[in-house]
Amino acid sequence: MATTTSPRSAGGTMKAVLTDGTVVAEAPKDDLISIEGNWYFPPASVDATLLEESPTQYHCPWKGDTQYFSVKAGDDLLQDRAWSYPAPIPTSFERVGEDYTGYVAFWKDVQVVE
């Protein structure tokens, strides 16, 4: 399977937003990294108070072990809606184009918008 990566994109601001409008992450678009169609936010741009580590495990054969997070949405906890690679396989940096250690991606109920 071919992997499409475009490490950086230019211009604007990107946000990871819950359906109620809560901003989970926000950063200049050129600080984000796109890997396989997912936008990864720099760790400092993510509101860590809205994330809770999940016990869910996954190993990507080329990126390494994933740390999943559940996202707090008011009184609800949205299970496994964010993930990160705390210690990616070093050879993946060449494929991605740069070091993405600790960057956080989102899915499902967390919309990434400009």
C-alpha positions in Angstrom: 0.0 0.0 0.0 1.4 3.4 -1.0 1.8 6.0 1.8 1.3 9.6 1.0 2.9 12.1 3.2 3.3 15.8 2.8 5.2 16.9 5.9 4.2 20.5 6.0 1.7 22.8 4.4 1.8 26.5 4.3 -0.4 29.3 5.7 -3.3 29.8 8.0 -4.2 28.2 11.4 -5.5 24.8 12.0 -7.7 23.7 14.9 -8.9 20.4 16.4 -12.4 21.2 17.5 -15.1 19.2 19.3 -18.7 19.3 18.1 -19.6 21.7 20.9 -16.9 24.2 19.7 -14.2 23.3 22.3 -10.8 23.8 20.8 -8.5 20.8 21.7 -5.5 22.0 19.7 -4.6 25.0 17.6 -1.4 25.8 15.7 -0.2 27.6 12.5 -0.8 25.2 9.6 2.9 25.2 8.7 3.7 23.7 12.2 1.5 20.7 11.6 2.6 17.5 9.9 0.4 15.5 7.5 0.9 11.7 7.7 -1.3 9.3 5.7 -4.1 11.9 5.5 -4.0 12.8 9.2 -2.9 16.2 10.6 -0.5 15.9 13.5 -0.4 18.9 15.9 2.8 19.8 17.8 2.6 18.7 21.5 2.7 22.3 22.8 -0.4 23.2 20.7 -2.6 20.6 22.4 -4.7 21.4 25.5 -3.4 18.4 27.6 -6.2 19.0 30.2 -8.7 17.7 27.7 -6.7 14.4 27.1 -6.6 11.3 29.1 -4.2 8.4 28.3 -6.0 5.3 27.1 -4.9 1.7 27.6 -5.6 1.0 23.9 -2.5 -0.3 22.2 -1.5 -0.4 18.5 1.8 -1.0 16.8 2.3 0.5 13.3 5.0 -1.6 11.4 6.7 1.5 10.1 5.9 4.2 12.8 6.1 2.2 16.0 3.9 2.0 19.1 1.0 4.4 19.5 -0.2 6.2 22.6 -4.0 6.7 22.4 -5.9 9.4 24.3 -9.5 9.8 25.1 -10.8 13.4 24.8 -12.9 15.1 27.5 -16.0 16.6 26.1 -17.9 18.2 29.0 -19.0 15.3 31.2 -18.3 12.8 28.4 -15.1 10.9 27.6 -14.6 10.3 23.9 -12.6 7.0 23.8 -9.5 6.9 21.7 -10.1 10.0 19.7 -6.5 11.1 19.6 -3.1 9.4 19.3 0.6 10.1 19.2 3.9 8.3 18.7 6.0 9.0 21.9 9.0 7.1 20.5 8.6 6.6 16.7 10.8 4.2 14.8 13.7 6.4 13.8 13.7 5.2 10.1 10.1 6.6 9.8 11.5 10.1 10.1 13.0 9.8 6.6 9.7 8.5 5.2 7.7 11.4 6.9 10.4 14.0 6.2 10.9 15.0 9.8 10.7 14.1 13.5 7.1 13.9 14.6 7.8 12.5 18.1 4.9 13.4 20.5 2.8 15.1 17.8 -1.0 14.4 18.2 -3.6 13.5 15.6 -7.4 13.3 16.0 -10.3 11.5 14.5 -14.1 10.9 14.7 -15.7 13.5 17.0 -12.7 15.8 16.8 -12.8 17.8 13.5 -9.6 19.3 12.2 -10.5 22.7 10.5 -8.8 25.8 9.1 
